[in-house]
Amino acid sequence: MGEVKVKLHWLNGSRAQSILFLLEELEIPYELEIYRRQKDMLAPPELKKIHPLGKSPAVTITAPGASEPIILAESGFITQYLCDHFRRGKTLVPQRWKDGQEGKVGGETEEWMRYQYLLHYIEGSFMFTMVMNFILSAGLKGSSVPFFVRPITTFIANQMISMVVAPNMKRHFGMMEQLLETSPGGGSYMCGRTLTGADIMLSYPLIAGKDGAFDSIGQWDKGSFKETYPKLHAYIERLAEEPAWKRSVERIKQIEGRFSLLPTPGEPSARI
């Protein structure tokens, strides 16, 4: 690492928790700068000083002799960059090439192909559905909606969840169940036998969802989420027991005095 300085700009109730998990798994020195959601649940304007979109996660990296820090945004890019530079022998990125197939089209390992796909899929197809579910559940049905119109907005939200969100979420969970059933080498992670950056990216939305965000889906095909997707349920439990995930949660508890997976309005931002 030398004099390289890594700083995570962390926002409560956001995918920044997955990046904190990654930093703990990489076991590298890092700094945290804490931001808290405003009353309207949006990120505070201070984050726009880091990146024009003003969103978290964002990571700044200061290298020796550099005039300006490297600014990383978007979870997939952050994960890829940190793993490429700081994994130091860890198996967070699968081996790319099959023996003797280096540089050939189709010469990639199944593990690596899964890993690359998941880096894009998680922040694209999957998180779009997850965010839509949260907006409908917490936005149109939440306490911020005036009481006298809440029955109407709740009805609309329930209809949209039933018609659009729930079928799509079930489709995503079905694919994840299949990926785990066919994990290379009989592994228990998405890309094989070892934890990868893709698993870490999935950690926050899946753990947060199982602990509350999936409740709005209603009836599961076999009675419960666990019974419908047994391998996925076990996988989420396993991610929540990863030592680096637990350390990431404890780090926030030490700073904030509490930890919440789902977005909540907070106090003014704090520099740590």
C-alpha positions as CSV (number, residue, x, y, z in Angstrom):
1,M,0.0,0.0,0.0
2,G,2.9,2.4,0.7
3,E,1.4,5.9,1.2
4,V,-1.8,5.2,-0.7
5,K,-4.8,6.6,1.2
6,V,-8.2,5.1,0.6
7,K,-11.4,6.9,1.8
8,L,-14.9,5.6,1.6
9,H,-17.7,8.2,1.5
10,W,-20.4,6.2,3.3
11,L,-24.1,7.1,3.4
12,N,-26.5,5.4,5.8
13,G,-28.9,2.9,4.3
14,S,-27.0,2.6,1.0
15,R,-24.9,0.3,-1.0
16,A,-21.8,1.9,0.5
17,Q,-22.1,-0.8,3.2
18,S,-21.1,-3.4,0.5
19,I,-18.0,-1.4,-0.2
20,L,-17.2,-1.2,3.5
21,F,-17.5,-5.0,3.6
22,L,-15.1,-5.1,0.7
23,L,-12.5,-2.9,2.4
24,E,-12.7,-5.0,5.5
25,E,-12.3,-8.2,3.4
26,L,-9.3,-6.7,1.6
27,E,-7.8,-5.9,5.0
28,I,-6.3,-2.6,3.9
29,P,-6.1,0.7,5.8
30,Y,-8.9,3.1,5.0
31,E,-10.7,6.2,6.2
32,L,-14.5,6.7,6.5
33,E,-16.4,9.9,5.9
34,I,-20.0,9.6,7.2
35,Y,-23.0,11.2,5.5
36,R,-26.5,11.0,6.7
37,R,-29.7,11.2,4.7
38,Q,-31.8,14.3,4.9
39,K,-35.4,14.4,6.0
40,D,-36.5,13.8,2.4
41,M,-34.3,10.6,2.4
42,L,-32.0,12.0,-0.2
43,A,-28.2,12.2,0.2
44,P,-26.9,15.5,1.6
45,P,-25.5,18.1,-0.9
46,E,-22.0,17.7,0.5
47,L,-21.6,14.5,-1.5
48,K,-21.7,16.6,-4.7
49,K,-18.3,18.0,-3.7
50,I,-17.0,14.4,-4.2
51,H,-18.8,13.4,-7.4
52,P,-21.2,15.5,-9.5
53,L,-24.1,13.0,-9.0
54,G,-23.8,13.4,-5.2
55,K,-24.4,9.8,-4.5
56,S,-22.8,7.1,-2.3
57,P,-20.8,4.9,-2.4
58,A,-17.9,7.0,-3.6
59,V,-14.2,6.3,-2.9
60,T,-11.3,8.6,-3.2
61,I,-7.8,7.2,-3.5
62,T,-4.7,9.4,-3.0
63,A,-1.5,7.9,-4.4
64,P,2.0,9.1,-3.6
65,G,3.1,12.0,-5.8
66,A,-0.4,12.5,-7.2
67,S,-1.7,16.0,-7.5
68,E,-5.3,15.0,-7.2
69,P,-7.1,12.0,-5.8
70,I,-8.6,9.3,-7.9
71,I,-12.4,9.4,-7.6
72,L,-14.4,6.2,-7.9
73,A,-18.1,6.0,-8.2
74,E,-20.6,3.2,-9.0
75,S,-20.4,0.0,-7.0
76,G,-19.3,-2.2,-9.8
77,F,-16.4,0.1,-10.9
78,I,-15.3,0.6,-7.3
79,T,-15.3,-3.1,-6.6
80,Q,-13.4,-3.9,-9.8
81,Y,-10.8,-1.2,-9.2
82,L,-10.2,-2.1,-5.5
83,C,-10.0,-5.8,-6.3
84,D,-7.6,-5.2,-9.2
85,H,-5.2,-3.2,-7.1
86,F,-5.5,-4.3,-3.5
87,R,-6.6,-8.0,-3.4
88,R,-3.0,-9.2,-2.7
89,G,-3.5,-12.9,-3.4
90,K,-7.1,-13.1,-2.2
91,T,-9.5,-14.9,-4.5
92,L,-12.0,-12.1,-4.9
93,V,-11.5,-12.2,-8.7
94,P,-11.7,-15.6,-10.3
95,Q,-9.0,-16.9,-12.6
96,R,-9.8,-15.5,-16.1
97,W,-8.3,-18.1,-18.5
98,K,-8.6,-21.8,-18.8
99,D,-5.2,-23.5,-19.0
100,G,-3.8,-23.1,-22.5
101,Q,-6.7,-20.9,-23.6
102,E,-5.2,-17.5,-22.8
103,G,-6.4,-14.7,-25.0
104,K,-8.8,-16.8,-27.0
105,V,-12.5,-16.1,-27.6
106,G,-14.3,-18.5,-25.3
107,G,-11.2,-19.3,-23.4
108,E,-12.5,-17.7,-20.2
109,T,-13.4,-19.8,-17.2
110,E,-17.0,-20.1,-16.1
111,E,-16.1,-18.5,-12.7
112,W,-14.7,-15.4,-14.4
113,M,-17.6,-15.1,-16.8
114,R,-20.1,-15.2,-14.0
115,Y,-18.1,-12.7,-12.0
116,Q,-18.0,-10.2,-14.9
117,Y,-21.7,-10.6,-15.6
118,L,-22.7,-10.2,-12.0
119,L,-20.7,-6.9,-11.7
120,H,-23.0,-5.4,-14.3
121,Y,-26.2,-7.3,-13.5
122,I,-26.3,-6.3,-9.8
123,E,-26.2,-2.6,-10.3
124,G,-28.3,-2.8,-13.5
125,S,-31.2,-5.1,-13.7
126,F,-31.4,-6.2,-10.0
127,M,-30.9,-2.9,-8.2
128,F,-33.4,-1.2,-10.5
129,T,-36.1,-3.6,-9.3
130,M,-35.0,-3.3,-5.6
131,V,-35.0,0.5,-5.7
132,M,-38.5,0.5,-7.3
133,N,-39.8,-1.7,-4.6
134,F,-38.4,0.6,-1.9
135,I,-39.8,3.7,-3.5
136,L,-43.2,2.3,-3.8
137,S,-43.2,0.7,-0.3
138,A,-41.6,3.5,1.7
139,G,-42.5,6.4,-0.6
140,L,-46.2,6.0,-1.6
141,K,-47.1,3.9,1.5
142,G,-44.9,5.7,4.0
143,S,-45.7,8.2,6.8
144,S,-44.4,11.1,4.6
145,V,-47.6,10.8,2.5
146,P,-50.5,12.9,4.0
147,F,-52.9,10.8,5.9
148,F,-56.0,11.7,3.9
149,V,-54.4,10.6,0.6
150,R,-52.4,7.6,1.9
151,P,-55.2,5.1,1.2
152,I,-55.1,6.1,-2.5
153,T,-51.3,6.1,-2.8
154,T,-51.2,2.8,-0.9
155,F,-53.7,1.2,-3.3
156,I,-51.6,2.4,-6.3
157,A,-48.4,1.2,-4.8
158,N,-49.8,-2.2,-4.0
159,Q,-51.1,-2.6,-7.5
160,M,-47.7,-1.6,-9.0
161,I,-45.9,-4.0,-6.7
162,S,-48.2,-6.8,-7.5
163,M,-48.2,-6.3,-11.3
164,V,-44.6,-5.2,-11.9
165,V,-42.2,-5.4,-9.0
166,A,-43.2,-8.8,-7.4
167,P,-43.0,-10.8,-10.7
168,N,-39.7,-9.2,-11.6
169,M,-38.2,-9.8,-8.1
170,K,-39.3,-13.4,-8.2
171,R,-37.6,-13.8,-11.6
172,H,-34.4,-12.4,-10.2
173,F,-34.5,-14.7,-7.1
174,G,-35.2,-17.7,-9.3
175,M,-32.1,-16.9,-11.4
176,M,-30.0,-16.5,-8.3
177,E,-31.3,-19.8,-7.0
178,Q,-30.3,-21.5,-10.3
179,L,-26.8,-19.8,-10.2
180,L,-26.2,-21.3,-6.7
181,E,-27.5,-24.7,-7.8
182,T,-25.0,-24.7,-10.6
183,S,-22.1,-23.0,-8.9
184,P,-18.8,-24.2,-10.4
185,G,-17.1,-26.9,-8.4
186,G,-20.2,-27.4,-6.3
187,G,-19.4,-24.1,-4.6
188,S,-21.7,-22.2,-2.2
189,Y,-21.0,-18.7,-3.7
190,M,-22.3,-17.2,-7.0
191,C,-19.0,-17.8,-8.9
192,G,-17.8,-21.0,-7.2
193,R,-16.2,-22.1,-4.0
194,T,-14.8,-18.8,-2.8
195,L,-16.2,-15.4,-1.9
196,T,-15.7,-12.9,-4.8
197,G,-16.3,-9.2,-5.3
198,A,-19.7,-10.0,-6.9
199,D,-20.9,-11.8,-3.7
200,I,-19.8,-8.7,-1.7
201,M,-21.8,-6.4,-4.0
202,L,-24.9,-8.6,-3.5
203,S,-24.5,-8.6,0.3
204,Y,-26.2,-5.3,1.1
205,P,-29.4,-5.5,-1.0
206,L,-29.9,-9.2,-0.2
207,I,-29.3,-8.9,3.6
208,A,-31.4,-5.7,3.8
209,G,-34.1,-7.3,1.7
210,K,-34.4,-10.5,3.8
211,D,-34.5,-8.3,6.9
212,G,-37.5,-6.3,5.7
213,A,-37.5,-5.0,2.2
214,F,-38.9,-8.3,0.7
215,D,-42.0,-8.1,3.0
216,S,-44.0,-6.1,0.5
217,I,-43.9,-8.9,-2.1
218,G,-46.6,-10.8,-0.3
219,Q,-47.1,-14.5,-0.9
220,W,-44.2,-16.6,-2.0
221,D,-44.8,-19.6,-4.3
222,K,-44.0,-22.2,-1.7
223,G,-45.2,-20.3,1.4
224,S,-42.1,-18.4,2.4
225,F,-39.0,-16.9,0.9
226,K,-36.9,-19.6,2.6
227,E,-39.0,-22.4,1.3
228,T,-39.2,-21.0,-2.2
229,Y,-35.5,-20.2,-2.6
230,P,-33.7,-22.4,0.0
231,K,-30.2,-22.1,-1.5
232,L,-30.5,-18.3,-1.9
233,H,-31.8,-18.0,1.7
234,A,-28.8,-20.1,3.0
235,Y,-26.5,-17.9,0.8
236,I,-27.8,-14.7,2.4
237,E,-27.4,-16.2,5.9
238,R,-23.8,-17.1,5.0
239,L,-23.0,-13.6,3.7
240,A,-24.3,-12.1,7.0
241,E,-22.0,-14.4,8.9
242,E,-18.9,-13.4,6.9
243,P,-16.3,-12.0,9.4
244,A,-15.6,-9.0,7.2
245,W,-19.4,-8.2,6.9
246,K,-19.7,-8.4,10.7
247,R,-16.7,-6.1,11.1
248,S,-18.2,-3.6,8.6
249,V,-21.4,-3.5,10.7
250,E,-19.5,-3.1,14.0
251,R,-17.5,-0.2,12.5
252,I,-20.7,1.7,11.8
253,K,-22.1,0.9,15.2
254,Q,-18.9,2.2,16.9
255,I,-19.2,5.5,15.0
256,E,-23.0,6.0,14.8
257,G,-24.1,4.1,18.0
258,R,-26.5,2.1,15.8
259,F,-26.8,0.4,12.5
260,S,-29.8,0.2,10.1
261,L,-29.8,-1.6,6.9
262,L,-32.7,0.3,5.4
263,P,-32.6,4.1,4.6
264,T,-33.7,6.4,7.4
265,P,-33.4,10.2,7.8
266,G,-30.5,11.1,10.0
267,E,-28.6,13.9,11.7
268,P,-26.2,16.3,9.9
269,S,-23.2,14.7,8.2
270,A,-20.0,14.0,10.2
271,R,-16.4,13.7,9.3
272,I,-14.5,10.7,10.8
